[in-house]
């Protein structure tokens, strides 16, 4: 399994081309490729088909760690 960005780079397809082929908005595709958004099952199928790879070959997890967390309670330094 490799991230979708690997397959985009390997095929040389642009985000706009991939968006058109998968019938998805280019901004959404960019967020998915950059690891900022986890696609739905139907979006995954469309993207894999557009790239010509198996759905199981692509790692669909977020690549960007969560840096900001908000909450209440002692674990956040605030009392409830």
mmCIF file of the N, C-alpha and C atoms, coordinates in Angstrom:
data_MODEL
# 
_entry.id   MODEL 
# 
loop_
_atom_site.group_PDB 
_atom_site.id 
_atom_site.type_symbol 
_atom_site.label_atom_id 
_atom_site.label_alt_id 
_atom_site.label_comp_id 
_atom_site.label_asym_id 
_atom_site.label_entity_id 
_atom_site.label_seq_id 
_atom_site.pdbx_PDB_ins_code 
_atom_site.Cartn_x 
_atom_site.Cartn_y 
_atom_site.Cartn_z 
_atom_site.occupancy 
_atom_site.B_iso_or_equiv 
_atom_site.pdbx_formal_charge 
_atom_site.auth_seq_id 
_atom_site.auth_comp_id 
_atom_site.auth_asym_id 
_atom_site.auth_atom_id 
_atom_site.pdbx_PDB_model_num 
ATOM 1   N N  . UNK A 1 1  ? 0.840   -1.193 0.000   1.00 0.00 ? 1  UNK A N  1 
ATOM 2   C CA . UNK A 1 1  ? 0.000   0.000  0.000   1.00 0.00 ? 1  UNK A CA 1 
ATOM 3   C C  . UNK A 1 1  ? 0.877   1.246  0.000   1.00 0.00 ? 1  UNK A C  1 
ATOM 4   N N  . UNK A 1 2  ? 0.506   2.152  -0.860  1.00 0.00 ? 2  UNK A N  1 
ATOM 5   C CA . UNK A 1 2  ? 1.217   3.424  -0.928  1.00 0.00 ? 2  UNK A CA 1 
ATOM 6   C C  . UNK A 1 2  ? 0.179   4.550  -0.935  1.00 0.00 ? 2  UNK A C  1 
ATOM 7   N N  . UNK A 1 3  ? 0.574   5.750  -0.483  1.00 0.00 ? 3  UNK A N  1 
ATOM 8   C CA . UNK A 1 3  ? -0.374  6.868  -0.490  1.00 0.00 ? 3  UNK A CA 1 
ATOM 9   C C  . UNK A 1 3  ? -0.744  7.260  -1.920  1.00 0.00 ? 3  UNK A C  1 
ATOM 10  N N  . UNK A 1 4  ? -1.877  7.877  -2.064  1.00 0.00 ? 4  UNK A N  1 
ATOM 11  C CA . UNK A 1 4  ? -2.369  8.267  -3.378  1.00 0.00 ? 4  UNK A CA 1 
ATOM 12  C C  . UNK A 1 4  ? -1.389  9.207  -4.077  1.00 0.00 ? 4  UNK A C  1 
ATOM 13  N N  . UNK A 1 5  ? -0.684  10.031 -3.318  1.00 0.00 ? 5  UNK A N  1 
ATOM 14  C CA . UNK A 1 5  ? 0.293   10.958 -3.911  1.00 0.00 ? 5  UNK A CA 1 
ATOM 15  C C  . UNK A 1 5  ? 1.356   10.193 -4.699  1.00 0.00 ? 5  UNK A C  1 
ATOM 16  N N  . UNK A 1 6  ? 1.722   9.003  -4.238  1.00 0.00 ? 6  UNK A N  1 
ATOM 17  C CA . UNK A 1 6  ? 2.705   8.176  -4.945  1.00 0.00 ? 6  UNK A CA 1 
ATOM 18  C C  . UNK A 1 6  ? 2.204   7.838  -6.347  1.00 0.00 ? 6  UNK A C  1 
ATOM 19  N N  . UNK A 1 7  ? 0.945   7.432  -6.444  1.00 0.00 ? 7  UNK A N  1 
ATOM 20  C CA . UNK A 1 7  ? 0.383   7.045  -7.739  1.00 0.00 ? 7  UNK A CA 1 
ATOM 21  C C  . UNK A 1 7  ? 0.166   8.252  -8.657  1.00 0.00 ? 7  UNK A C  1 
ATOM 22  N N  . UNK A 1 8  ? -0.163  9.385  -8.061  1.00 0.00 ? 8  UNK A N  1 
ATOM 23  C CA . UNK A 1 8  ? -0.318  10.609 -8.855  1.00 0.00 ? 8  UNK A CA 1 
ATOM 24  C C  . UNK A 1 8  ? 1.029   10.976 -9.476  1.00 0.00 ? 8  UNK A C  1 
ATOM 25  N N  . UNK A 1 9  ? 2.076   10.929 -8.657  1.00 0.00 ? 9  UNK A N  1 
ATOM 26  C CA . UNK A 1 9  ? 3.420   11.247 -9.150  1.00 0.00 ? 9  UNK A CA 1 
ATOM 27  C C  . UNK A 1 9  ? 3.886   10.215 -10.188 1.00 0.00 ? 9  UNK A C  1 
ATOM 28  N N  . UNK A 1 10 ? 3.634   8.947  -9.901  1.00 0.00 ? 10 UNK A N  1 
ATOM 29  C CA . UNK A 1 10 ? 4.067   7.857  -10.785 1.00 0.00 ? 10 UNK A CA 1 
ATOM 30  C C  . UNK A 1 10 ? 3.419   7.959  -12.172 1.00 0.00 ? 10 UNK A C  1 
ATOM 31  N N  . UNK A 1 11 ? 2.134   8.296  -12.210 1.00 0.00 ? 11 UNK A N  1 
ATOM 32  C CA . UNK A 1 11 ? 1.424   8.383  -13.484 1.00 0.00 ? 11 UNK A CA 1 
ATOM 33  C C  . UNK A 1 11 ? 1.646   9.716  -14.189 1.00 0.00 ? 11 UNK A C  1 
ATOM 34  N N  . UNK A 1 12 ? 2.054   10.736 -13.439 1.00 0.00 ? 12 UNK A N  1 
ATOM 35  C CA . UNK A 1 12 ? 2.267   12.052 -14.024 1.00 0.00 ? 12 UNK A CA 1 
ATOM 36  C C  . UNK A 1 12 ? 0.981   12.827 -14.275 1.00 0.00 ? 12 UNK A C  1 
ATOM 37  N N  . UNK A 1 13 ? -0.118  12.358 -13.718 1.00 0.00 ? 13 UNK A N  1 
ATOM 38  C CA . UNK A 1 13 ? -1.400  13.027 -13.884 1.00 0.00 ? 13 UNK A CA 1 
ATOM 39  C C  . UNK A 1 13 ? -1.456  14.249 -12.964 1.00 0.00 ? 13 UNK A C  1 
ATOM 40  N N  . UNK A 1 14 ? -2.087  15.304 -13.432 1.00 0.00 ? 14 UNK A N  1 
ATOM 41  C CA . UNK A 1 14 ? -2.239  16.483 -12.581 1.00 0.00 ? 14 UNK A CA 1 
ATOM 42  C C  . UNK A 1 14 ? -3.484  16.316 -11.712 1.00 0.00 ? 14 UNK A C  1 
ATOM 43  N N  . UNK A 1 15 ? -3.575  17.128 -10.687 1.00 0.00 ? 15 UNK A N  1 
ATOM 44  C CA . UNK A 1 15 ? -4.743  17.095 -9.802  1.00 0.00 ? 15 UNK A CA 1 
ATOM 45  C C  . UNK A 1 15 ? -6.011  17.434 -10.592 1.00 0.00 ? 15 UNK A C  1 
ATOM 46  N N  . UNK A 1 16 ? -5.910  18.405 -11.490 1.00 0.00 ? 16 UNK A N  1 
ATOM 47  C CA . UNK A 1 16 ? -7.074  18.778 -12.307 1.00 0.00 ? 16 UNK A CA 1 
ATOM 48  C C  . UNK A 1 16 ? -7.506  17.622 -13.209 1.00 0.00 ? 16 UNK A C  1 
ATOM 49  N N  . UNK A 1 17 ? -6.540  16.958 -13.834 1.00 0.00 ? 17 UNK A N  1 
ATOM 50  C CA . UNK A 1 17 ? -6.858  15.819 -14.701 1.00 0.00 ? 17 UNK A CA 1 
ATOM 51  C C  . UNK A 1 17 ? -7.477  14.676 -13.911 1.00 0.00 ? 17 UNK A C  1 
ATOM 52  N N  . UNK A 1 18 ? -6.912  14.420 -12.732 1.00 0.00 ? 18 UNK A N  1 
ATOM 53  C CA . UNK A 1 18 ? -7.446  13.361 -11.880 1.00 0.00 ? 18 UNK A CA 1 
ATOM 54  C C  . UNK A 1 18 ? -8.859  13.698 -11.431 1.00 0.00 ? 18 UNK A C  1 
ATOM 55  N N  . UNK A 1 19 ? -9.087  14.953 -11.086 1.00 0.00 ? 19 UNK A N  1 
ATOM 56  C CA . UNK A 1 19 ? -10.428 15.389 -10.692 1.00 0.00 ? 19 UNK A CA 1 
ATOM 57  C C  . UNK A 1 19 ? -11.444 15.178 -11.802 1.00 0.00 ? 19 UNK A C  1 
ATOM 58  N N  . UNK A 1 20 ? -11.060 15.552 -13.009 1.00 0.00 ? 20 UNK A N  1 
ATOM 59  C CA . UNK A 1 20 ? -11.973 15.354 -14.147 1.00 0.00 ? 20 UNK A CA 1 
ATOM 60  C C  . UNK A 1 20 ? -12.227 13.874 -14.404 1.00 0.00 ? 20 UNK A C  1 
ATOM 61  N N  . UNK A 1 21 ? -11.171 13.069 -14.370 1.00 0.00 ? 21 UNK A N  1 
ATOM 62  C CA . UNK A 1 21 ? -11.313 11.634 -14.630 1.00 0.00 ? 21 UNK A CA 1 
ATOM 63  C C  . UNK A 1 21 ? -12.164 10.949 -13.563 1.00 0.00 ? 21 UNK A C  1 
ATOM 64  N N  . UNK A 1 22 ? -12.041 11.408 -12.322 1.00 0.00 ? 22 UNK A N  1 
ATOM 65  C CA . UNK A 1 22 ? -12.793 10.807 -11.212 1.00 0.00 ? 22 UNK A CA 1 
ATOM 66  C C  . UNK A 1 22 ? -14.128 11.503 -10.985 1.00 0.00 ? 22 UNK A C  1 
ATOM 67  N N  . UNK A 1 23 ? -14.386 12.574 -11.741 1.00 0.00 ? 23 UNK A N  1 
ATOM 68  C CA . UNK A 1 23 ? -15.594 13.377 -11.593 1.00 0.00 ? 23 UNK A CA 1 
ATOM 69  C C  . UNK A 1 23 ? -15.719 13.938 -10.169 1.00 0.00 ? 23 UNK A C  1 
ATOM 70  N N  . UNK A 1 24 ? -14.606 14.493 -9.689  1.00 0.00 ? 24 UNK A N  1 
ATOM 71  C CA . UNK A 1 24 ? -14.559 15.122 -8.374  1.00 0.00 ? 24 UNK A CA 1 
ATOM 72  C C  . UNK A 1 24 ? -13.968 16.521 -8.521  1.00 0.00 ? 24 UNK A C  1 
ATOM 73  N N  . UNK A 1 25 ? -14.319 17.402 -7.605  1.00 0.00 ? 25 UNK A N  1 
ATOM 74  C CA . UNK A 1 25 ? -13.800 18.753 -7.605  1.00 0.00 ? 25 UNK A CA 1 
ATOM 75  C C  . UNK A 1 25 ? -12.284 18.730 -7.396  1.00 0.00 ? 25 UNK A C  1 
ATOM 76  N N  . UNK A 1 26 ? -11.562 19.545 -8.142  1.00 0.00 ? 26 UNK A N  1 
ATOM 77  C CA . UNK A 1 26 ? -10.101 19.569 -8.068  1.00 0.00 ? 26 UNK A CA 1 
ATOM 78  C C  . UNK A 1 26 ? -9.603  19.944 -6.671  1.00 0.00 ? 26 UNK A C  1 
ATOM 79  N N  . UNK A 1 27 ? -10.317 20.845 -5.975  1.00 0.00 ? 27 UNK A N  1 
ATOM 80  C CA . UNK A 1 27 ? -9.903  21.229 -4.617  1.00 0.00 ? 27 UNK A CA 1 
ATOM 81  C C  . UNK A 1 27 ? -10.000 20.042 -3.664  1.00 0.00 ? 27 UNK A C  1 
ATOM 82  N N  . UNK A 1 28 ? -11.044 19.245 -3.827  1.00 0.00 ? 28 UNK A N  1 
ATOM 83  C CA . UNK A 1 28 ? -11.206 18.053 -3.002  1.00 0.00 ? 28 UNK A CA 1 
ATOM 84  C C  . UNK A 1 28 ? -10.104 17.048 -3.301  1.00 0.00 ? 28 UNK A C  1 
ATOM 85  N N  . UNK A 1 29 ? -9.817  16.844 -4.572  1.00 0.00 ? 29 UNK A N  1 
ATOM 86  C CA . UNK A 1 29 ? -8.763  15.904 -4.966  1.00 0.00 ? 29 UNK A CA 1 
ATOM 87  C C  . UNK A 1 29 ? -7.419  16.357 -4.405  1.00 0.00 ? 29 UNK A C  1 
ATOM 88  N N  . UNK A 1 30 ? -7.130  17.653 -4.465  1.00 0.00 ? 30 UNK A N  1 
ATOM 89  C CA . UNK A 1 30 ? -5.878  18.172 -3.912  1.00 0.00 ? 30 UNK A CA 1 
ATOM 90  C C  . UNK A 1 30 ? -5.792  17.895 -2.417  1.00 0.00 ? 30 UNK A C  1 
ATOM 91  N N  . UNK A 1 31 ? -6.883  18.101 -1.692  1.00 0.00 ? 31 UNK A N  1 
ATOM 92  C CA . UNK A 1 31 ? -6.896  17.836 -0.250  1.00 0.00 ? 31 UNK A CA 1 
ATOM 93  C C  . UNK A 1 31 ? -6.661  16.356 0.029   1.00 0.00 ? 31 UNK A C  1 
ATOM 94  N N  . UNK A 1 32 ? -7.225  15.487 -0.796  1.00 0.00 ? 32 UNK A N  1 
ATOM 95  C CA . UNK A 1 32 ? -7.027  14.039 -0.628  1.00 0.00 ? 32 UNK A CA 1 
ATOM 96  C C  . UNK A 1 32 ? -5.577  13.669 -0.912  1.00 0.00 ? 32 UNK A C  1 
ATOM 97  N N  . UNK A 1 33 ? -5.039  14.166 -2.030  1.00 0.00 ? 33 UNK A N  1 
ATOM 98  C CA . UNK A 1 33 ? -3.661  13.860 -2.418  1.00 0.00 ? 33 UNK A CA 1 
ATOM 99  C C  . UNK A 1 33 ? -2.673  14.398 -1.375  1.00 0.00 ? 33 UNK A C  1 
ATOM 100 N N  . UNK A 1 34 ? -2.955  15.565 -0.820  1.00 0.00 ? 34 UNK A N  1 
ATOM 101 C CA . UNK A 1 34 ? -2.080  16.170 0.193   1.00 0.00 ? 34 UNK A CA 1 
ATOM 102 C C  . UNK A 1 34 ? -2.221  15.526 1.564   1.00 0.00 ? 34 UNK A C  1 
ATOM 103 N N  . UNK A 1 35 ? -3.210  14.635 1.717   1.00 0.00 ? 35 UNK A N  1 
ATOM 104 C CA . UNK A 1 35 ? -3.395  13.959 2.999   1.00 0.00 ? 35 UNK A CA 1 
ATOM 105 C C  . UNK A 1 35 ? -4.189  14.744 4.012   1.00 0.00 ? 35 UNK A C  1 
ATOM 106 N N  . UNK A 1 36 ? -4.919  15.757 3.560   1.00 0.00 ? 36 UNK A N  1 
ATOM 107 C CA . UNK A 1 36 ? -5.710  16.588 4.467   1.00 0.00 ? 36 UNK A CA 1 
ATOM 108 C C  . UNK A 1 36 ? -7.156  16.126 4.589   1.00 0.00 ? 36 UNK A C  1 
ATOM 109 N N  . UNK A 1 37 ? -7.558  15.175 3.761   1.00 0.00 ? 37 UNK A N  1 
ATOM 110 C CA . UNK A 1 37 ? -8.949  14.740 3.733   1.00 0.00 ? 37 UNK A CA 1 
ATOM 111 C C  . UNK A 1 37 ? -8.995  13.251 3.416   1.00 0.00 ? 37 UNK A C  1 
ATOM 112 N N  . UNK A 1 38 ? -9.793  12.520 4.164   1.00 0.00 ? 38 UNK A N  1 
ATOM 113 C CA . UNK A 1 38 ? -9.974  11.096 3.908   1.00 0.00 ? 38 UNK A CA 1 
ATOM 114 C C  . UNK A 1 38 ? -11.233 10.920 3.062   1.00 0.00 ? 38 UNK A C  1 
ATOM 115 N N  . UNK A 1 39 ? -11.096 10.381 1.858   1.00 0.00 ? 39 UNK A N  1 
ATOM 116 C CA . UNK A 1 39 ? -12.244 10.274 0.954   1.00 0.00 ? 39 UNK A CA 1 
ATOM 117 C C  . UNK A 1 39 ? -13.246 9.213  1.379   1.00 0.00 ? 39 UNK A C  1 
ATOM 118 N N  . UNK A 1 40 ? -14.478 9.400  0.923   1.00 0.00 ? 40 UNK A N  1 
ATOM 119 C CA . UNK A 1 40 ? -15.537 8.416  1.169   1.00 0.00 ? 40 UNK A CA 1 
ATOM 120 C C  . UNK A 1 40 ? -15.270 7.175  0.323   1.00 0.00 ? 40 UNK A C  1 
ATOM 121 N N  . UNK A 1 41 ? -15.948 6.067  0.614   1.00 0.00 ? 41 UNK A N  1 
ATOM 122 C CA . UNK A 1 41 ? -15.757 4.859  -0.195  1.00 0.00 ? 41 UNK A CA 1 
ATOM 123 C C  . UNK A 1 41 ? -16.005 5.068  -1.687  1.00 0.00 ? 41 UNK A C  1 
ATOM 124 N N  . UNK A 1 42 ? -17.028 5.836  -2.053  1.00 0.00 ? 42 UNK A N  1 
ATOM 125 C CA . UNK A 1 42 ? -17.292 6.059  -3.478  1.00 0.00 ? 42 UNK A CA 1 
ATOM 126 C C  . UNK A 1 42 ? -16.214 6.940  -4.114  1.00 0.00 ? 42 UNK A C  1 
ATOM 127 N N  . UNK A 1 43 ? -15.725 7.923  -3.364  1.00 0.00 ? 43 UNK A N  1 
ATOM 128 C CA . UNK A 1 43 ? -14.642 8.763  -3.873  1.00 0.00 ? 43 UNK A CA 1 
ATOM 129 C C  . UNK A 1 43 ? -13.374 7.932  -4.056  1.00 0.00 ? 43 UNK A C  1 
ATOM 130 N N  . UNK A 1 44 ? -13.120 7.011  -3.148  1.00 0.00 ? 44 UNK A N  1 
ATOM 131 C CA . UNK A 1 44 ? -11.952 6.127  -3.260  1.00 0.00 ? 44 UNK A CA 1 
ATOM 132 C C  . UNK A 1 44 ? -12.031 5.285  -4.525  1.00 0.00 ? 44 UNK A C  1 
ATOM 133 N N  . UNK A 1 45 ? -13.205 4.733  -4.804  1.00 0.00 ? 45 UNK A N  1 
ATOM 134 C CA . UNK A 1 45 ? -13.384 3.909  -5.998  1.00 0.00 ? 45 UNK A CA 1 
ATOM 135 C C  . UNK A 1 45 ? -13.132 4.718  -7.262  1.00 0.00 ? 45 UNK A C  1 
ATOM 136 N N  . UNK A 1 46 ? -13.658 5.923  -7.304  1.00 0.00 ? 46 UNK A N  1 
ATOM 137 C CA . UNK A 1 46 ? -13.487 6.773  -8.483  1.00 0.00 ? 46 UNK A CA 1 
ATOM 138 C C  . UNK A 1 46 ? -12.024 7.134  -8.705  1.00 0.00 ? 46 UNK A C  1 
ATOM 139 N N  . UNK A 1 47 ? -11.333 7.484  -7.621  1.00 0.00 ? 47 UNK A N  1 
ATOM 140 C CA . UNK A 1 47 ? -9.927  7.866  -7.730  1.00 0.00 ? 47 UNK A CA 1 
ATOM 141 C C  . UNK A 1 47 ? -9.050  6.686  -8.148  1.00 0.00 ? 47 UNK A C  1 
ATOM 142 N N  . UNK A 1 48 ? -9.269  5.543  -7.541  1.00 0.00 ? 48 UNK A N  1 
ATOM 143 C CA . UNK A 1 48 ? -8.482  4.348  -7.896  1.00 0.00 ? 48 UNK A CA 1 
ATOM 144 C C  . UNK A 1 48 ? -8.703  3.981  -9.360  1.00 0.00 ? 48 UNK A C  1 
ATOM 145 N N  . UNK A 1 49 ? -9.951  4.030  -9.806  1.00 0.00 ? 49 UNK A N  1 
ATOM 146 C CA . UNK A 1 49 ? -10.258 3.709  -11.207 1.00 0.00 ? 49 UNK A CA 1 
ATOM 147 C C  . UNK A 1 49 ? -9.583  4.708  -12.146 1.00 0.00 ? 49 UNK A C  1 
ATOM 148 N N  . UNK A 1 50 ? -9.615  5.988  -11.779 1.00 0.00 ? 50 UNK A N  1 
ATOM 149 C CA . UNK A 1 50 ? -9.000  7.021  -12.621 1.00 0.00 ? 50 UNK A CA 1 
ATOM 150 C C  . UNK A 1 50 ? -7.485  6.841  -12.704 1.00 0.00 ? 50 UNK A C  1 
ATOM 151 N N  . UNK A 1 51 ? -6.888  6.310  -11.635 1.00 0.00 ? 51 UNK A N  1 
ATOM 152 C CA . UNK A 1 51 ? -5.442  6.071  -11.620 1.00 0.00 ? 51 UNK A CA 1 
ATOM 153 C C  . UNK A 1 51 ? -5.077  4.703  -12.195 1.00 0.00 ? 51 UNK A C  1 
ATOM 154 N N  . UNK A 1 52 ? -6.078  3.851  -12.402 1.00 0.00 ? 52 UNK A N  1 
ATOM 155 C CA . UNK A 1 52 ? -5.835  2.528  -12.957 1.00 0.00 ? 52 UNK A CA 1 
ATOM 156 C C  . UNK A 1 52 ? -5.177  1.568  -11.980 1.00 0.00 ? 52 UNK A C  1 
ATOM 157 N N  . UNK A 1 53 ? -5.474  1.746  -10.695 1.00 0.00 ? 53 UNK A N  1 
ATOM 158 C CA . UNK A 1 53 ? -4.918  0.855  -9.674  1.00 0.00 ? 53 UNK A CA 1 
ATOM 159 C C  . UNK A 1 53 ? -6.047  0.264  -8.834  1.00 0.00 ? 53 UNK A C  1 
ATOM 160 N N  . UNK A 1 54 ? -5.722  -0.783 -8.121  1.00 0.00 ? 54 UNK A N  1 
ATOM 161 C CA . UNK A 1 54 ? -6.689  -1.426 -7.247  1.00 0.00 ? 54 UNK A CA 1 
ATOM 162 C C  . UNK A 1 54 ? -6.968  -0.537 -6.033  1.00 0.00 ? 54 UNK A C  1 
ATOM 163 N N  . UNK A 1 55 ? -8.176  -0.580 -5.555  1.00 0.00 ? 55 UNK A N  1 
ATOM 164 C CA . UNK A 1 55 ? -8.573  0.159  -4.355  1.00 0.00 ? 55 UNK A CA 1 
ATOM 165 C C  . UNK A 1 55 ? -7.691  -0.218 -3.161  1.00 0.00 ? 55 UNK A C  1 
ATOM 166 N N  . UNK A 1 56 ? -7.296  -1.477 -3.102  1.00 0.00 ? 56 UNK A N  1 
ATOM 167 C CA . UNK A 1 56 ? -6.488  -1.972 -1.981  1.00 0.00 ? 56 UNK A CA 1 
ATOM 168 C C  . UNK A 1 56 ? -5.016  -1.582 -2.076  1.00 0.00 ? 56 UNK A C  1 
ATOM 169 N N  . UNK A 1 57 ? -4.591  -1.033 -3.211  1.00 0.00 ? 57 UNK A N  1 
ATOM 170 C CA . UNK A 1 57 ? -3.194  -0.628 -3.374  1.00 0.00 ? 57 UNK A CA 1 
ATOM 171 C C  . UNK A 1 57 ? -2.902  0.738  -2.774  1.00 0.00 ? 57 UNK A C  1 
ATOM 172 N N  . UNK A 1 58 ? -3.956  1.488  -2.475  1.00 0.00 ? 58 UNK A N  1 
ATOM 173 C CA . UNK A 1 58 ? -3.795  2.869  -2.011  1.00 0.00 ? 58 UNK A CA 1 
ATOM 174 C C  . UNK A 1 58 ? -4.060  2.969  -0.517  1.00 0.00 ? 58 UNK A C  1 
ATOM 175 N N  . UNK A 1 59 ? -3.169  3.670  0.183   1.00 0.00 ? 59 UNK A N  1 
ATOM 176 C CA . UNK A 1 59 ? -3.357  3.984  1.599   1.00 0.00 ? 59 UNK A CA 1 
ATOM 177 C C  . UNK A 1 59 ? -4.166  5.274  1.665   1.00 0.00 ? 59 UNK A C  1 
ATOM 178 N N  . UNK A 1 60 ? -5.294  5.235  2.353   1.00 0.00 ? 60 UNK A N  1 
ATOM 179 C CA . UNK A 1 60 ? -6.225  6.371  2.350   1.00 0.00 ? 60 UNK A CA 1 
ATOM 180 C C  . UNK A 1 60 ? -6.196  7.204  3.627   1.00 0.00 ? 60 UNK A C  1 
ATOM 181 N N  . UNK A 1 61 ? -5.278  6.957  4.530   1.00 0.00 ? 61 UNK A N  1 
ATOM 182 C CA . UNK A 1 61 ? -5.259  7.670  5.803   1.00 0.00 ? 61 UNK A CA 1 
ATOM 183 C C  . UNK A 1 61 ? -4.783  9.105  5.650   1.00 0.00 ? 61 UNK A C  1 
ATOM 184 N N  . UNK A 1 62 ? -5.109  9.917  6.650   1.00 0.00 ? 62 UNK A N  1 
ATOM 185 C CA . UNK A 1 62 ? -4.588  11.277 6.713   1.00 0.00 ? 62 UNK A CA 1 
ATOM 186 C C  . UNK A 1 62 ? -3.070  11.201 6.826   1.00 0.00 ? 62 UNK A C  1 
ATOM 187 N N  . UNK A 1 63 ? -2.392  12.072 6.146   1.00 0.00 ? 63 UNK A N  1 
ATOM 188 C CA . UNK A 1 63 ? -0.938  12.136 6.239   1.00 0.00 ? 63 UNK A CA 1 
ATOM 189 C C  . UNK A 1 63 ? -0.492  13.289 7.130   1.00 0.00 ? 63 UNK A C  1 
ATOM 190 N N  . UNK A 1 64 ? -1.407  14.169 7.462   1.00 0.00 ? 64 UNK A N  1 
ATOM 191 C CA . UNK A 1 64 ? -1.086  15.351 8.242   1.00 0.00 ? 64 UNK A CA 1 
ATOM 192 C C  . UNK A 1 64 ? -1.517  15.115 9.689   1.00 0.00 ? 64 UNK A C  1 
ATOM 193 N N  . UNK A 1 65 ? -0.584  15.237 10.641  1.00 0.00 ? 65 UNK A N  1 
ATOM 194 C CA . UNK A 1 65 ? -0.960  15.018 12.042  1.00 0.00 ? 65 UNK A CA 1 
ATOM 195 C C  . UNK A 1 65 ? -1.855  16.131 12.571  1.00 0.00 ? 65 UNK A C  1 
ATOM 196 N N  . UNK A 1 66 ? -2.678  15.786 13.525  1.00 0.00 ? 66 UNK A N  1 
ATOM 197 C CA . UNK A 1 66 ? -3.527  16.777 14.177  1.00 0.00 ? 66 UNK A CA 1 
ATOM 198 C C  . UNK A 1 66 ? -2.653  17.572 15.129  1.00 0.00 ? 66 UNK A C  1 
ATOM 199 N N  . UNK A 1 67 ? -2.625  18.891 14.964  1.00 0.00 ? 67 UNK A N  1 
ATOM 200 C CA . UNK A 1 67 ? -1.755  19.727 15.783  1.00 0.00 ? 67 UNK A CA 1 
ATOM 201 C C  . UNK A 1 67 ? -2.515  20.544 16.820  1.00 0.00 ? 67 UNK A C  1 
ATOM 202 N N  . UNK A 1 68 ? -3.775  20.756 16.587  1.00 0.00 ? 68 UNK A N  1 
ATOM 203 C CA . UNK A 1 68 ? -4.544  21.593 17.499  1.00 0.00 ? 68 UNK A CA 1 
ATOM 204 C C  . UNK A 1 68 ? -5.718  20.782 18.044  1.00 0.00 ? 68 UNK A C  1 
ATOM 205 N N  . UNK A 1 69 ? -5.848  20.797 19.356  1.00 0.00 ? 69 UNK A N  1 
ATOM 206 C CA . UNK A 1 69 ? -6.952  20.100 19.973  1.00 0.00 ? 69 UNK A CA 1 
ATOM 207 C C  . UNK A 1 69 ? -7.580  21.035 20.990  1.00 0.00 ? 69 UNK A C  1 
ATOM 208 N N  . UNK A 1 70 ? -8.882  21.128 20.955  1.00 0.00 ? 70 UNK A N  1 
ATOM 209 C CA . UNK A 1 70 ? -9.581  21.999 21.887  1.00 0.00 ? 70 UNK A CA 1 
ATOM 210 C C  . UNK A 1 70 ? -10.442 21.140 22.794  1.00 0.00 ? 70 UNK A C  1 
ATOM 211 N N  . UNK A 1 71 ? -10.551 21.551 24.008  1.00 0.00 ? 71 UNK A N  1 
ATOM 212 C CA . UNK A 1 71 ? -11.393 20.828 24.937  1.00 0.00 ? 71 UNK A CA 1 
ATOM 213 C C  . UNK A 1 71 ? -11.318 21.438 26.322  1.00 0.00 ? 71 UNK A C  1 
ATOM 214 N N  . UNK A 1 72 ? -12.029 20.832 27.214  1.00 0.00 ? 72 UNK A N  1 
ATOM 215 C CA . UNK A 1 72 ? -12.034 21.278 28.602  1.00 0.00 ? 72 UNK A CA 1 
ATOM 216 C C  . UNK A 1 72 ? -11.583 20.131 29.474  1.00 0.00 ? 72 UNK A C  1 
ATOM 217 N N  . UNK A 1 73 ? -11.160 20.475 30.660  1.00 0.00 ? 73 UNK A N  1 
ATOM 218 C CA . UNK A 1 73 ? -10.750 19.458 31.611  1.00 0.00 ? 73 UNK A CA 1 
ATOM 219 C C  . UNK A 1 73 ? -9.282  19.554 31.934  1.00 0.00 ? 73 UNK A C  1 
ATOM 220 N N  . UNK A 1 74 ? -8.860  18.809 32.930  1.00 0.00 ? 74 UNK A N  1 
ATOM 221 C CA . UNK A 1 74 ? -7.472  18.915 33.401  1.00 0.00 ? 74 UNK A CA 1 
ATOM 222 C C  . UNK A 1 74 ? -6.440  18.504 32.353  1.00 0.00 ? 74 UNK A C  1 
ATOM 223 N N  . UNK A 1 75 ? -6.799  17.604 31.442  1.00 0.00 ? 75 UNK A N  1 
ATOM 224 C CA . UNK A 1 75 ? -5.844  17.197 30.424  1.00 0.00 ? 75 UNK A CA 1 
ATOM 225 C C  . UNK A 1 75 ? -5.517  18.335 29.448  1.00 0.00 ? 75 UNK A C  1 
ATOM 226 N N  . UNK A 1 76 ? -6.344  19.373 29.439  1.00 0.00 ? 76 UNK A N  1 
ATOM 227 C CA . UNK A 1 76 ? -6.134  20.512 28.566  1.00 0.00 ? 76 UNK A CA 1 
ATOM 228 C C  . UNK A 1 76 ? -5.709  21.763 29.352  1.00 0.00 ? 76 UNK A C  1 
ATOM 229 N N  . UNK A 1 77 ? -5.457  21.615 30.632  1.00 0.00 ? 77 UNK A N  1 
ATOM 230 C CA . UNK A 1 77 ? -5.023  22.748 31.431  1.00 0.00 ? 77 UNK A CA 1 
ATOM 231 C C  . UNK A 1 77 ? -6.139  23.678 31.849  1.00 0.00 ? 77 UNK A C  1 
ATOM 232 N N  . UNK A 1 78 ? -7.376  23.242 31.639  1.00 0.00 ? 78 UNK A N  1 
ATOM 233 C CA . UNK A 1 78 ? -8.540  24.060 32.043  1.00 0.00 ? 78 UNK A CA 1 
ATOM 234 C C  . UNK A 1 78 ? -9.484  23.205 32.866  1.00 0.00 ? 78 UNK A C  1 
ATOM 235 N N  . UNK A 1 79 ? -10.013 23.793 33.881  1.00 0.00 ? 79 UNK A N  1 
ATOM 236 C CA . UNK A 1 79 ? -11.002 23.046 34.659  1.00 0.00 ? 79 UNK A CA 1 
ATOM 237 C C  . UNK A 1 79 ? -12.371 23.166 33.998  1.00 0.00 ? 79 UNK A C  1 
ATOM 238 N N  . UNK A 1 80 ? -13.215 22.225 34.262  1.00 0.00 ? 80 UNK A N  1 
ATOM 239 C CA . UNK A 1 80 ? -14.541 22.225 33.654  1.00 0.00 ? 80 UNK A CA 1 
ATOM 240 C C  . UNK A 1 80 ? -15.519 23.112 34.386  1.00 0.00 ? 80 UNK A C  1 
# 
